[in-house]
């Protein structure tokens, strides 16, 4: 079963309509319908919003994981793929365990690809921290107004709630690994 089929099954078990789920998750009914029919690749933030609305563990949306197992293995053929090849950015989840705590993704960027062009990868309302490690190629990371050029072997960590854009800055494909720790807000200093 696909992610969309699993979401639909859980939604129906809870007796919710697509419209009710969309309102609870603060997304459009069209997006829920597209996800359930495997016509959209939802972002992790959208999946988290849906799992919260359904009051269920996000792991139930993915195949091959049962909470009783001591470890979750993700085989290449079972990776959840987000992104859009037409926009030049493919993101595959290497983790399937508790995505509310963290996720690790493998990313392949075509020349000229940018998260600005792929909103399902770059959620402007994301909270937490993101770490990126460049495997091959070159990345231009713009965090707020500061630009960083990263080459193979370089890594960057930033507050994901800050405005950020990652772009392929090389002539060929660029590959990187990202670790996302969602939902962590920096506590204000105590006086």
N, C-alpha and C positions, 0 to 999 in steps of 0.2 A: 504494500500500500504506500501511496505517496504522502507527503506532508499535507497536501490539500485534502486528500481522502481522510486522513487521520483527524484533521481539524473538523471536517464535516461530521464525522462519526461522533466526536466528542460533543459538538454543538447540538446534534440531534438527540444524543443521550441526555443532555441537559434541558431539552425542550425549548431551545432558542431558535428564533428565526434568524436569517442572515441580517436583516435590518436591526434586530435587537443586539446581536453580537457586534455589528459595526458601530452602533451607538456606544456600547459599553467599552469598545477598544479605541474609540475616537478615530475611526477610519471610515472610508466610504463603503456603502453596500456593494458597489461595483468591485472594489478591491477584494473584499471577502469572497465574492462570487468567483473572481478570477483566480484567487489562491486555491479555492476548493476545486476548481476545474483545471488546475495546473497550467494556467495561462499567465501567471505572474510569479516572479521569484521575490518573495517578501524579504525585507531586511530583517536582521536579528531583532531590531527594535520593534518592528511591526509584530514579529512572532512573540516577543515578550509581552506586548500590549494585549495580544489575543489570548495568550496563556493566562494573563492576569484576569482578563474579562471572563474567561471560562473557569477561573479558579482551579487551574490544573498545572501540573508540572510540564514545562516546555519539552522535556525529553519524550513525552508521549507523542509529540508531533513527528518524531524521527523513527526510522526503522532500526532494528537491530540492537536496541538497548532495553534492558529490563533492570529495574532498581536493585534486584537481588544479586546481580553479578558484581564481582569485586572490581572489575575494570571494564571500560568501554573501548572496544576496538573498532576503528573506522577504516574499512578497506577502500582503496581508490574507487571502486565501482559504486560504493555506498555513500560517497561524499555528497553533502548538500551543496548545490551550486547556486550562487547568487551573482547578480551582475548581468551584463548584457554584452554579448560578443559584438553586436552591431555598434556599440559605443566604445568597444575596445578594452573592456575591463571584465575579467572573470575572477570570481572569488569562490574558493572551495573551503568548506569548513572541515578542519582536520580533527575537531573535537565534536563529540556528541553528548558528553555528559552535561552536568548542570551549567547550562549556558547563562543562567542568571549570575553565576560567579565569574566566569571568564569564557572566552572562546579564542581559538587559534585558527587563522585562515592562511591559505596559500593563495597568492594573487598573481595573475599574469596580466600585464598591461601592454597593449599595442602602442606603437609610436603615436604620440599626440594624445593618448588617453588621459583622462583626468577625472577625479571624483566629482568635480563640478558638473560633468556631463552624465554622471551616474548617481542620481539622488538615492537610489535604493542602497547604495554603499555608504554614502556620506549623509547621515542624518543630522540636520542642524540642531536638533533637540537632544542629542546624545550627551549623556553624563558619564563620567568615569575617566579612565586613562587608556591610552592606546600606545602600543610599542610596535615599531616596524623595523625589520631587519632586511636589508637589500641583499638578495642572493646573487643577482645578475642584472646588469644594466645601470641606469642612473635615475634617481627620483628627485624631483623638485618638490620640497615640502614647504608650503606657505602656512605658517601658524600666526594668526592675527596679521601683522604687517611685516613679520620677519620671514625671510626666505633662506632655506637651507638646501644645499645641493648634496645629495647622498649618493655614494657610489657603492659598488659591491663590497660587502663587509662592514659598511656603516650601519648604525642603528640610531633611532630617535624615539624618545618618549615624550608625550605631551598630554595635557589636560584636554580630553575630547570635547568638552563643552566650549572651548575656545574655537573661533572660526578657523577652520583648517581645510586646505586643499592639497591633495597629492597628485602629481602629474608625472608621466613618463618623460624624462628629459634626454632620452637617448634615441638613436636612429633605429634600433631594433626593439624587440620585446624586452620588458623588464619584469623580473620576478622578485617578489618579496613575501616575507612571512609577517603577519600581524597578530598581535595578542591584544585582545580587547577586554578590559575589566570594567563592565558597565555599572552605573548607579552609584559610584563613589563620589561623594561631594567633599570638597576640601572644607574642613571645619575652620570657622573664623578663629583667630587667635584670642586667647583669654586675656583679659586685662587685669 
